[in-house]
Amino acid sequence: MFEFLLLNFSLVAAFLASFVTFHLLLFFPFLFSHVVF
């Protein structure tokens, strides 16, 4: 049971990390251009 929870937590953490990284890469150019210009 503990191994299952640990595996589930690692999968959720990896999903959230990829999700946040994708959105940062997606929205960073817009924010950067808005700040610079």
C-alpha positions in Angstrom: 0.0 0.0 0.0 2.8 2.4 0.9 4.6 1.6 -2.4 1.4 2.3 -4.3 0.9 5.7 -2.6 4.6 6.6 -3.3 4.3 5.6 -6.9 1.0 7.5 -7.3 2.6 10.6 -5.7 5.6 10.4 -7.9 3.4 10.2 -11.0 1.3 13.2 -9.9 4.4 15.2 -9.1 5.9 14.4 -12.5 2.6 15.4 -14.2 2.4 18.7 -12.3 6.1 19.5 -13.1 5.6 18.9 -16.8 2.3 20.8 -16.7 3.9 23.8 -15.0 7.0 23.7 -17.3 4.8 23.6 -20.4 2.7 26.6 -19.2 5.8 28.6 -18.3 7.3 27.9 -21.7 4.0 28.8 -23.3 3.4 32.1 -21.4 6.9 33.3 -20.8 7.4 34.9 -24.3 4.1 36.9 -23.9 5.1 38.1 -20.4 8.6 39.0 -21.5 7.4 40.9 -24.6 4.8 42.7 -22.4 7.4 43.7 -19.9 10.0 44.8 -22.5 7.7 46.6 -24.8 
